[in-house]
Amino acid sequence: MPAALPTLPMRSAVAALVLLLAGCATLKPDAGFAPVAAATADQLGKQLVWPRTPAEHDAIAARIDELLARPLSVDDAVQLALLNHRGLRAAFHELGIADAERVQASRLPNPGFSFGRFSRGDEREIERGLHLDLARLIMLPLAAPLEQARFERRQRELTMQTLALAADTRRAWIDTVAAGEALRYRERVQTAAEAGAELARRMGAAGNWNALNQAREQGFLAEATLGVARAQRAQLAARERLTRLLGLWGAQTAYTLPEQLPALPEAANDLPDIERQAMATRLDVQAAALEAETMARSLDLSRASRFVRVLDLGLERNGATGEATERGYEIGIELPLFDGGGARLARAEAAYMQSVERAGQTAIEARSEVREAYLGYRGAHDIARHYRDELVPLARKVSDENLLRYNGMLIGVFDLLADARAQIGTVAASLDALRDFWLAEADLQQALLGKTAPSRPAAGPAMAAPAAAAH
């Protein structure tokens, strides 16, 4: 006797479930890019565009030309990098991949159709079957949210990548402008050294300057020339790094920058609740929490499917020569005789606990990193202010006093040049201190959003030339 088909209410319920789930599985028109662009605008106040049409590419090209038509400020450089960095654009397409995987996980399993034709003498038998992976259908309400969570995690990761590019561009802009300022200062030092060396040569030729003092002036010139070479190399390396981040090539690499960094603020920002602020804004902390939530859902799915991983539903309609059509259904199930799913469940539980511990460690590191960045920011401001308000004015005062003595014929020209050489270290260190403050400020802003940048030496190579000849 053929098996009975499912009842009408049962068939209706299955059909309703199929229609409901099928209606939820759609690709996003922008592949989920809008939240990333919104987060970038909220955190940086900058426009983020994913160009996918010729018109959008043309609009970005026009905007880039507009930015390059004037000296690039730090904000212009960040905006240019966000619009023009091809690596970032390539990362945008990962959203399309993640969105497709999300939709794929939400789609109903395709049914299978089987057809068989058998003969025995004059008897013919035809079998037709429609099969559906019932286990996958049952687990769909658990699997779909899991992929949705993974998709949202990818959005956060891409947002963090975008903000990291902005932070790297800001640091590179600071390094490049500071390196240019250092180069111009070293060139002025070299010009002064050339004048001193030429004067020493002439006075030595006239017998009014001994060989020792003349050698000192020549040594200072050689050292100043070396300082210029070092500054040129540092400036070239910094500019090329900035150029790569801006995504520029060809004639675009002739862009111009300001000649000086912004002035030091009168007071550093006071952030007493910086740890609490970081916990609310750091994307890596949010991503770690989302990862733990995703692993929890994965654990629920593993528990639900521990014993039953294969469950097939088939509808049969068979016909034979001279016989009535046979109709019915069959269910196939995997018997957990050798694999009870314990290992899969243990793996899911371990992965979940791992994500929980990682989330905790991420929060601990975030608190420490933001404290370190804030203390570095305040310390860099104090150092730069000390140079600005104390050391540089004192050096200038000493220089002015020696100039008065020279005008009164109390000291000679070479005493005046020696005093000028003594001021070089102070001025160079003050330029480094201002650069370090703006880098520390950029590090602090990044620490409030995610991982901080690797630590850098206190002084760049352009400003580290020795001054032995000054002694």
C-alpha positions as CSV (number, residue, x, y, z in Angstrom):
1,M,0.0,0.0,0.0
2,P,1.6,3.3,-1.0
3,A,2.5,5.7,1.8
4,A,0.3,8.7,2.3
5,L,1.3,12.1,1.3
6,P,1.7,14.9,3.8
7,T,-1.5,16.4,5.0
8,L,-2.8,19.7,3.5
9,P,-2.0,21.8,6.7
10,M,1.5,20.4,6.7
11,R,2.1,21.2,3.1
12,S,0.7,24.7,3.6
13,A,3.0,25.3,6.5
14,V,6.0,24.2,4.5
15,A,5.0,26.3,1.6
16,A,4.5,29.4,3.8
17,L,8.0,28.8,5.4
18,V,9.5,28.5,2.0
19,L,8.0,31.7,0.7
20,L,8.9,33.6,3.9
21,L,12.6,32.5,3.8
22,A,12.9,33.0,0.1
23,G,11.6,36.6,0.3
24,C,14.4,37.6,2.8
25,A,17.3,36.5,0.6
26,T,18.2,39.6,-1.5
27,L,21.5,41.3,-2.4
28,K,21.9,44.8,-1.1
29,P,22.0,47.4,-4.0
30,D,25.3,48.9,-2.6
31,A,26.6,45.7,-1.1
32,G,26.4,47.2,2.4
33,F,28.7,50.1,1.6
34,A,26.4,52.9,3.0
35,P,27.2,52.1,6.7
36,V,30.9,52.3,6.0
37,A,30.6,55.6,4.2
38,A,28.4,56.9,7.0
39,A,30.9,55.8,9.7
40,T,33.7,57.5,7.8
41,A,31.7,60.8,7.5
42,D,30.8,60.6,11.2
43,Q,34.4,59.9,12.5
44,L,36.4,61.9,10.0
45,G,34.0,64.3,8.4
46,K,35.2,63.1,5.0
47,Q,33.5,61.7,1.9
48,L,33.9,58.1,1.0
49,V,32.9,57.0,-2.5
50,W,32.9,53.6,-4.1
51,P,33.0,54.4,-7.9
52,R,31.4,51.8,-10.0
53,T,30.1,53.7,-13.0
54,P,32.0,55.9,-15.6
55,A,30.1,59.0,-14.2
56,E,31.3,58.3,-10.7
57,H,34.9,57.8,-11.8
58,D,34.7,61.1,-13.7
59,A,33.3,62.9,-10.6
60,I,36.2,61.5,-8.5
61,A,38.8,62.5,-11.1
62,A,37.4,66.1,-11.1
63,R,37.5,66.2,-7.3
64,I,41.1,65.0,-7.2
65,D,42.1,67.7,-9.8
66,E,40.4,70.3,-7.6
67,L,42.3,69.1,-4.5
68,L,45.7,69.0,-6.3
69,A,45.2,72.6,-7.7
70,R,46.2,74.0,-4.3
71,P,48.7,73.1,-1.6
72,L,47.4,70.1,0.2
73,S,46.4,70.7,3.7
74,V,46.3,67.7,6.0
75,D,42.5,67.4,5.7
76,D,42.8,67.6,1.9
77,A,45.4,64.9,1.9
78,V,43.1,62.6,3.9
79,Q,40.2,63.3,1.6
80,L,42.4,62.6,-1.4
81,A,43.6,59.3,-0.1
82,L,40.1,58.1,0.7
83,L,39.0,58.9,-2.8
84,N,42.0,57.8,-4.7
85,H,43.7,54.8,-2.9
86,R,43.2,51.8,-5.3
87,G,43.9,49.3,-2.5
88,L,41.0,50.7,-0.5
89,R,38.8,50.5,-3.5
90,A,39.8,46.9,-3.9
91,A,38.8,46.2,-0.3
92,F,35.3,47.7,-1.1
93,H,34.7,44.7,-3.3
94,E,35.1,42.4,-0.3
95,L,31.8,43.8,0.8
96,G,30.2,42.5,-2.4
97,I,31.8,39.0,-1.7
98,A,30.5,39.1,1.9
99,D,27.1,40.2,0.8
100,A,26.9,37.4,-1.7
101,E,27.9,34.9,1.0
102,R,25.2,36.3,3.3
103,V,22.5,35.9,0.7
104,Q,23.8,32.4,-0.3
105,A,23.5,31.3,3.3
106,S,19.9,32.6,3.4
107,R,18.8,30.9,0.2
108,L,16.7,27.8,0.3
109,P,18.5,24.6,-0.7
110,N,17.8,23.6,-4.3
111,P,15.5,20.6,-4.6
112,G,16.7,17.6,-6.5
113,F,14.8,15.7,-9.2
114,S,15.4,12.0,-10.0
115,F,14.0,10.0,-12.9
116,G,14.3,6.3,-13.4
117,R,13.0,4.0,-16.2
118,F,13.1,0.2,-15.7
119,S,11.9,-2.7,-17.8
120,R,11.3,-6.3,-17.1
121,G,10.1,-8.2,-20.2
122,D,7.1,-6.3,-21.5
123,E,6.7,-4.5,-18.1
124,R,7.8,-0.9,-17.9
125,E,8.3,1.0,-14.6
126,I,8.9,4.7,-14.3
127,E,10.0,6.4,-11.1
128,R,10.1,10.2,-10.5
129,G,11.3,11.8,-7.3
130,L,11.6,15.3,-5.9
131,H,14.1,15.6,-3.0
132,L,14.9,18.4,-0.6
133,D,17.6,18.7,2.1
134,L,15.3,19.1,5.0
135,A,18.2,19.4,7.6
136,R,19.5,22.5,5.8
137,L,16.0,23.9,5.6
138,I,15.5,23.4,9.3
139,M,18.9,25.0,10.2
140,L,18.3,28.0,7.9
141,P,16.9,30.2,10.6
142,L,20.1,29.7,12.6
143,A,22.6,29.8,9.7
144,A,21.2,33.0,8.1
145,P,21.8,35.2,11.2
146,L,25.2,33.8,11.5
147,E,26.2,34.9,8.0
148,Q,24.5,38.3,8.7
149,A,26.7,38.8,11.7
150,R,29.8,37.9,9.7
151,F,28.8,40.4,7.0
152,E,28.4,43.1,9.7
153,R,31.8,42.2,11.0
154,R,33.3,42.7,7.6
155,Q,31.7,46.1,7.4
156,R,33.3,47.1,10.7
157,E,36.7,45.7,9.5
158,L,36.4,47.7,6.3
159,T,35.5,50.8,8.3
160,M,38.6,50.3,10.5
161,Q,40.7,49.8,7.4
162,T,39.4,53.1,6.0
163,L,40.1,55.0,9.2
164,A,43.6,53.4,9.4
165,L,44.3,54.7,5.9
166,A,43.2,58.2,7.0
167,A,45.5,58.0,10.1
168,D,48.5,56.8,8.0
169,T,47.9,59.6,5.5
170,R,47.8,62.2,8.3
171,R,51.1,60.9,9.8
172,A,52.7,60.8,6.4
173,W,51.6,64.4,5.7
174,I,53.1,65.6,9.0
175,D,56.3,63.7,8.3
176,T,56.6,65.1,4.8
177,V,55.9,68.8,5.7
178,A,58.3,68.5,8.7
179,A,61.0,67.0,6.5
180,G,60.6,69.8,4.0
181,E,60.9,72.4,6.7
182,A,64.0,70.6,8.1
183,L,65.5,70.5,4.7
184,R,65.0,74.3,4.2
185,Y,66.5,75.0,7.6
186,R,69.6,72.8,6.8
187,E,70.0,74.6,3.5
188,R,70.1,77.9,5.3
189,V,72.7,76.5,7.7
190,Q,74.7,75.3,4.8
191,T,74.6,78.8,3.2
192,A,75.8,80.4,6.4
193,A,78.6,77.7,6.7
194,E,79.7,78.5,3.1
195,A,80.0,82.2,3.9
196,G,81.9,81.4,7.1
197,A,84.3,79.0,5.3
198,E,84.9,81.5,2.5
199,L,85.6,84.3,5.0
200,A,88.0,82.0,6.9
201,R,89.8,81.1,3.7
202,R,90.3,84.8,2.8
203,M,91.5,85.8,6.2
204,G,93.8,82.8,6.3
205,A,95.3,83.8,3.0
206,A,95.9,87.3,4.4
207,G,97.6,85.8,7.5
208,N,94.9,87.0,9.9
209,W,93.5,83.5,10.8
210,N,95.4,80.5,11.9
211,A,95.1,77.0,10.3
212,L,93.2,75.5,13.3
213,N,90.4,78.0,13.2
214,Q,90.2,77.7,9.4
215,A,89.9,73.9,9.6
216,R,87.1,74.3,12.1
217,E,85.1,76.4,9.7
218,Q,85.8,74.0,6.9
219,G,84.7,71.1,9.1
220,F,81.4,72.9,10.0
221,L,80.7,73.4,6.2
222,A,81.3,69.7,5.6
223,E,79.0,68.8,8.4
224,A,76.3,71.2,7.2
225,T,76.6,69.7,3.7
226,L,76.1,66.3,5.2
227,G,73.1,67.5,7.1
228,V,71.5,68.8,3.9
229,A,72.1,65.4,2.2
230,R,70.5,63.6,5.1
231,A,67.6,66.0,5.1
232,Q,67.1,65.6,1.3
233,R,66.9,61.8,1.7
234,A,64.5,62.0,4.6
235,Q,62.3,64.4,2.7
236,L,62.3,62.3,-0.4
237,A,61.4,59.1,1.5
238,A,58.6,60.9,3.4
239,R,57.1,62.4,0.3
240,E,57.1,59.1,-1.6
241,R,55.3,57.4,1.2
242,L,52.7,60.1,1.2
243,T,52.4,59.8,-2.6
244,R,51.7,56.1,-2.3
245,L,49.0,56.7,0.3
246,L,47.4,59.4,-1.9
247,G,47.4,57.0,-4.9
248,L,49.1,59.5,-7.2
249,W,51.4,58.9,-10.2
250,G,52.7,60.7,-13.3
251,A,52.2,64.4,-13.3
252,Q,50.1,64.2,-10.2
253,T,53.2,63.6,-8.1
254,A,54.2,67.3,-8.5
255,Y,51.6,68.2,-5.9
256,T,52.5,71.0,-3.4
257,L,52.4,71.1,0.4
258,P,52.5,73.9,3.0
259,E,56.0,75.0,4.0
260,Q,55.4,74.7,7.7
261,L,53.4,72.6,10.2
262,P,50.5,74.3,12.0
263,A,51.5,76.2,15.1
264,L,51.5,74.6,18.5
265,P,48.1,74.9,20.3
266,E,48.3,77.0,23.5
267,A,46.9,74.1,25.5
268,A,46.5,70.4,25.1
269,N,43.1,68.8,25.1
270,D,41.9,67.6,28.5
271,L,40.3,64.2,28.2
272,P,39.6,62.9,31.7
273,D,37.2,60.1,30.5
274,I,39.4,58.9,27.7
275,E,39.1,55.2,28.6
276,R,35.3,55.3,28.7
277,Q,35.3,57.2,25.4
278,A,37.6,54.6,23.8
279,M,35.4,51.7,24.9
280,A,32.5,53.4,23.1
281,T,34.3,54.4,19.9
282,R,37.0,51.8,19.2
283,L,36.0,49.7,16.3
284,D,38.3,46.8,17.2
285,V,36.6,46.4,20.6
286,Q,33.2,46.4,18.8
287,A,34.5,43.9,16.3
288,A,35.8,41.6,19.0
289,A,32.4,41.7,20.8
290,L,30.6,41.0,17.5
291,E,33.0,38.1,16.9
292,A,32.1,36.6,20.2
293,E,28.4,37.0,19.4
294,T,28.9,35.3,16.1
295,M,30.7,32.4,17.7
296,A,27.8,32.1,20.2
297,R,25.4,31.7,17.3
298,S,27.7,29.2,15.6
299,L,27.7,27.2,18.9
300,D,23.9,27.2,18.9
301,L,23.9,25.9,15.4
302,S,26.4,23.2,16.2
303,R,24.3,22.1,19.2
304,A,21.2,22.1,17.1
305,S,22.8,19.9,14.4
306,R,24.9,17.7,16.6
307,F,23.1,14.4,15.9
308,V,21.3,15.2,12.7
309,R,23.3,16.6,9.9
310,V,21.7,14.7,7.0
311,L,17.9,14.8,6.7
312,D,16.4,14.4,3.3
313,L,12.7,14.6,2.3
314,G,11.7,13.0,-1.0
315,L,8.3,12.9,-2.8
316,E,7.9,9.9,-5.0
317,R,5.6,9.2,-8.0
318,N,6.1,5.8,-9.6
319,G,4.2,4.2,-12.4
320,A,4.4,0.7,-13.9
321,T,2.7,-1.0,-16.9
322,G,-0.8,-2.1,-16.0
323,E,-0.5,-0.8,-12.4
324,A,-2.0,2.2,-10.7
325,T,0.4,5.2,-10.1
326,E,2.2,4.9,-6.8
327,R,2.6,8.1,-4.8
328,G,4.3,8.7,-1.5
329,Y,7.2,10.3,0.3
330,E,10.4,9.1,2.0
331,I,12.7,10.6,4.6
332,G,16.4,9.8,4.8
333,I,18.3,10.4,8.0
334,E,22.0,10.0,9.0
335,L,22.5,7.5,11.8
336,P,25.0,8.9,14.4
337,L,26.6,5.5,15.1
338,F,30.3,6.4,14.7
339,D,30.2,10.2,14.8
340,G,27.9,11.6,17.4
341,G,29.0,15.2,16.8
342,G,30.9,15.5,20.0
343,A,34.1,16.7,18.3
344,R,32.3,19.3,16.3
345,L,30.5,20.6,19.4
346,A,33.7,20.7,21.4
347,R,35.4,22.7,18.6
348,A,32.5,25.1,18.5
349,E,32.6,25.6,22.3
350,A,36.4,26.1,22.2
351,A,36.0,28.7,19.4
352,Y,33.4,30.5,21.3
353,M,35.5,30.7,24.5
354,Q,38.5,31.7,22.4
355,S,36.5,34.7,21.0
356,V,35.3,35.7,24.5
357,E,38.9,35.7,25.8
358,R,40.1,37.6,22.8
359,A,37.4,40.2,23.3
360,G,38.5,40.7,26.9
361,Q,42.1,41.0,25.9
362,T,41.2,43.5,23.1
363,A,39.4,45.7,25.7
364,I,42.4,45.6,28.1
365,E,44.8,46.5,25.3
366,A,42.5,49.3,24.1
367,R,42.5,50.9,27.5
368,S,46.3,50.7,27.8
369,E,46.9,51.9,24.3
370,V,44.6,54.9,24.7
371,R,46.2,55.8,28.0
372,E,49.7,55.6,26.4
373,A,48.6,57.7,23.5
374,Y,47.1,60.3,25.7
375,L,50.1,60.6,27.9
376,G,52.3,60.7,24.9
377,Y,50.2,63.5,23.5
378,R,50.3,65.5,26.7
379,G,54.1,64.9,27.0
380,A,54.8,65.9,23.4
381,H,52.8,69.1,24.0
382,D,54.8,70.0,27.1
383,I,58.1,69.4,25.3
384,A,57.2,71.4,22.3
385,R,55.8,74.2,24.4
386,H,59.1,74.2,26.5
387,Y,61.1,74.7,23.3
388,R,58.7,77.4,22.0
389,D,58.4,79.4,25.2
390,E,61.8,78.8,26.9
391,L,64.7,77.4,24.9
392,V,64.2,79.1,21.5
393,P,63.6,82.5,23.1
394,L,66.7,82.1,25.2
395,A,68.8,81.1,22.2
396,R,67.4,84.1,20.3
397,K,68.3,86.4,23.3
398,V,71.8,85.1,23.4
399,S,72.1,85.7,19.7
400,D,70.8,89.2,20.0
401,E,73.3,90.0,22.8
402,N,76.2,88.7,20.8
403,L,75.1,90.8,17.9
404,L,75.2,93.9,20.1
405,R,78.7,92.9,21.3
406,Y,79.8,92.5,17.7
407,N,78.4,95.9,16.7
408,G,80.3,97.3,19.7
409,M,83.4,95.6,18.4
410,L,83.7,93.6,21.6
411,I,83.7,90.3,19.7
412,G,84.8,89.3,16.2
413,V,82.8,87.9,13.3
414,F,84.0,84.4,13.9
415,D,82.7,84.6,17.5
416,L,79.4,85.6,16.1
417,L,79.4,82.7,13.7
418,A,80.4,80.3,16.5
419,D,77.4,81.5,18.5
420,A,75.1,81.0,15.5
421,R,76.4,77.4,15.2
422,A,75.5,76.8,18.8
423,Q,71.9,77.7,18.2
424,I,71.5,75.1,15.4
425,G,70.8,72.3,17.8
426,T,68.1,74.2,19.7
427,V,66.3,75.2,16.5
428,A,66.5,71.7,15.0
429,A,65.2,70.1,18.2
430,S,62.3,72.6,18.4
431,L,61.2,71.6,14.9
432,D,61.4,68.0,15.8
433,A,59.3,68.7,19.0
434,L,56.6,70.4,16.9
435,R,56.5,67.4,14.5
436,D,56.4,64.9,17.3
437,F,53.4,66.8,18.9
438,W,51.3,66.6,15.7
439,L,52.3,62.9,15.3
440,A,51.2,62.2,18.9
441,E,48.0,64.0,18.2
442,A,47.3,61.8,15.2
443,D,48.2,58.7,17.3
444,L,45.7,59.8,19.9
445,Q,42.9,60.2,17.4
446,Q,43.7,56.8,16.0
447,A,43.9,55.2,19.5
448,L,40.3,56.4,20.1
449,L,39.2,54.5,17.0
450,G,41.5,51.4,16.9
451,K,45.0,50.1,17.0
452,T,47.7,52.7,17.4
453,A,50.7,53.1,15.0
454,P,54.1,51.5,15.8
455,S,56.3,53.7,18.0
456,R,58.7,56.0,16.2
457,P,62.1,57.5,17.3
458,A,61.9,60.8,19.0
459,A,64.0,62.6,16.3
460,G,63.9,62.0,12.5
461,P,67.1,61.5,10.5
462,A,66.8,64.9,8.8
463,M,67.4,66.8,12.1
464,A,69.9,64.4,13.7
465,A,73.1,65.7,12.1
466,P,76.0,66.0,14.5
467,A,77.3,69.4,15.5
468,A,80.8,68.5,16.6
469,A,82.2,71.4,14.7
470,A,80.3,73.8,17.0
471,H,82.4,72.9,20.0
